[in-house]
Every structure is written in C-alpha cells, then in structure tokens.
C-alpha cells in the first residue's frame, strides 16, 4: 500500500510543519506517526507544497504470532519479518516522485540505469552483445510526481453523414508511446463512447477494439498456484514458442485450460484471453494495406505513409453511427486503454471519457442534400412552452441549476460555416441577430441555436416570426416559425 498526498500552505511568513498520521493496525491497536519538517521561510503570498508518501507492505509478518516475540526475543521477531513487499512499494513511491529515465529539466540527464543483456555470442574468445535492454532505476533528481497512466487518447475527428456520424481516429501516439516505468508500449485497445450530453454517466460504449492476446498462467510450486509472470502474449508469439511453427493455424491457446494445461519441459501452464480480444468488428482500418512504421526504417518512410494531418496511416481507424436523428446533437469520444499489469494485479488504465469529447449533428435526408446548397430549416416549429422539451432531454441537459427560461433552444440546421442569422417580428422589427462563424472542421459547423431571448435581453412573446440566413456570397434564405408561450 502507498498513500500519496500533497500538503499546500500559503500566505504564512514562517511555518514548522508537523504531520500526524493515525492508522488502525491489525493487531496492535491505534498507532500514531509524527513527521516533522521545517521551518520554512515564506515570502508574502508564497505557496509551499510538500509531497509525502506513507508506504506499507503486505505479509510483513511471516508468523501471525510474531508480536509475541517482543520484547524478549527481538532476533526471532526480526527473522519473521518479510520486507519484500514493503521494499517494492517504497521503490514505486520513489519512482513516482522522480520518474526513472525522464529528463525533467531538460539538462540531458535521465538518471541511472543498468544494461540487461538478452542475447550474446562468443566471437574470437570474446562475448559480443547481440541484444540488450536498458533498465532505468533512478530519476534525474528533479521531482516529477507522476504515476503510471494509460496510453494517450487517439486523435479524433467527427464527420456528419446522412442521418449519421462517421468517427475517424488515429492512434499514432496511443499505440507507440511507452509506459514511463516499464518502458513498454502497453497499448491494448480503444473504446468508442456515445451519448446525448457530455456527462460521463450519460455515455455508453458502442464499439471496442481490443488486441488479440493472452495471459500465460504458470504453475508456481513455491506458492502452489498458477500465477502470471509476464505481459500478455500475442497469438503469433505463442505459436512460435509452442506450436509446430509460427504459421500453425490449428494451434489454439485456449485449448489449454486450467483443467487441461500445457506440459512443457520445465513448466506447466495454460492460457486465458486478456480482456475480450475484440478485433475485426465494425471498427475498421481506413488504410488496411498501410505499412507499420514500427517495422520500417525511419529513412524509408515516404509521404504515402502519412495522412493529410501528418499521422501514420497504419493507425487510422473509422466507425460509423447510423440511423441518428439530424435534429439532435450527439457527444462522442474515443478512449485508449492499456493491458495493465497482470503480474502485479494492476487493472487496465483508460483515458478520460469526457476530456476532449466532441459534439456533432447528423445531416438531413437525401432530398434535402440533392442540391449543391442545403436548405436551412428551423426546429422545433412551432416552439411550444408546454411541449416538455427539457423533460425529454432536448434542451437544458447538464444545466440543472438554470431555470427553464434560460435553457430554451430554437435550432437552425444546414447552416454554412459562416453566415448571418436574423430574426424578425411580423412587423419587420429585428428581434435578434446571430453571427454564426465556425471552422468547417468543427462537426457542429452546420448547426446553431437561439435561446429565445431578444436583443433587448427580454423573453420572446408568442407570435409568428420570420428568419433570414445570409450566406457569404450574398444569397439569402428565408423562413418562418411560430412561438407559443
């Protein structure tokens, strides 16, 4: 167990900090630990941040009655202590405070490391290294205060389609960036979330993409149980190691289970799917024949290996949401998650479902799209105050603290990226002027709304109104709507 925290103090000229931690121990009752540091001289308005970690370890006492040895038999007490889990947690606390292999201040120092030789051969009575790995075990002395996290979220684009939305994303970073501690690219898959508003509770998974890999459970005679000792293995890795050949399509890892394990020369093991192994579903590769940049020398990469945005085509995916209502805005996000650490019991980590979430409106039906310029329309028409739009979720979502008259929406659809929207009364008086200006890459560029508040900051009254939309080239479209208050 590692308990992390940061104490922040400000606006105090001089302080001596004392931290009291009260823990309920399993057998010895309440125990107080007092940590004191300081004094610190602080300027007016200054801020002092003091990070700390309280580190504990499981199975510290190898004998449940070890406490009986104190104080008469201190040597026996000490011999029944196991510091391994405590030491492991202390090492992780140190790594989180100062990440190993990370040049935090940009001075070219990454910390201390050791070289682990993976393969070598004897040439002219001298051993030559064929393969090696660098293991960083200490940081550069500059605090990072950064724990392990999920792979970066993919780059995301939403493209409105006919009664739907095409989701396009690129995982050039997600699938190649290494974990800060293991230095392994631990990407596992993607989740696509979809909802009527941007709240996490409103989002649902509509599709997943998960690497096809397996956990290898090996029999450990020391603890008398099967344990995972490595990261998930791909199907190719398993077949190359245990099948007749790497191309043996008849070798199925799942045919070796706990009740029917694989007996190797020096080990017994079986395989379990890691996560769901969902590959080849409705999430498609946009460029299925693109080259994997990880297998190509950087000097041989050409323009055709990149998308228009400058990312690798190999990591480009798409997914289509169909049968959507063009009058409703939808919130969509794509997250990336890693495979966790089966060996240490660490669950998979996933990027935020709500950070960088995007909103889009589907396009209208084919008849409206037949012309080169789409016909602007207004909805709901008529707008009725007694229609229960808010209760039905058409307006005011995520704005529970605002009154009804502050969340009303009259929507304009099929707008160009830039235009002037004007609303007039039946007598020709200007009620409201809206400037619509969005980049065409914004998936909501064809939509805008009016809150039914006049240019004099008053609520609109019941009646018939006219609207005009003036395009940049001077063309004007006109229409009318009714408000029933």
WOLINPE-V940269 format. One line per field, one symbol per residue. phi: phi as a letter, one per 30 degrees, with the letter a starting at -180 (. if undefined). burial: 1 if it has 9 or more other C-alpha atoms within 8 Angstrom, else 0. A space follows every 50 residues. Layout:
BEGIN
phi = ???
burial = ???
END
This chain:
BEGIN
phi = .bccabcbbbibdbbccbccccbcddbcidbcbccbbjdccbdeidbccb dbbccbbdhdcdcecddddccdbddddddccbcddddddddddddddbdd icddciciccjcbbccdcaabcbhibdcdcbbbccdbbdcicechbcdbd dddddbbcbebdhabccbbbcedeccddddcdhcdcdbabbccbadbdde dccbdcabbbedbbdcccdcddchadbccbdecddddddddbcdadcddd dceddccddbdcccdbababbbedichdbidddcddbdcdddddcbdedc dbeddcdddjcddeccbbaccchcddcbdccbbbccbccibedcidddcb dddcdidbcacdddddddcdddcdddbcbdbdccdcdiddddidaidibd dcdedcbdbcccbiddebaccbcbdddjddcabcccbbdddddcdcbabb dicddchcddcdlcbcbbbcdedjdbcbabbcccc
burial = 01000000001100110000000000000010000000000100011100 00101110011100010011000100100111001110110011111111 11110000011110001001000000001001000111110001000001 11110101111111111111111110111100001111111111111100 01101011111111111111000001111001111011110010010100 00110110001000000111111100110000111010001010010000 10001110001111111111100001001111111111111110000111 10110010111111000110000101011001100000010001111000 00000011111111101111111111000111100100000011111101 11110000000001111111100000100011110
END
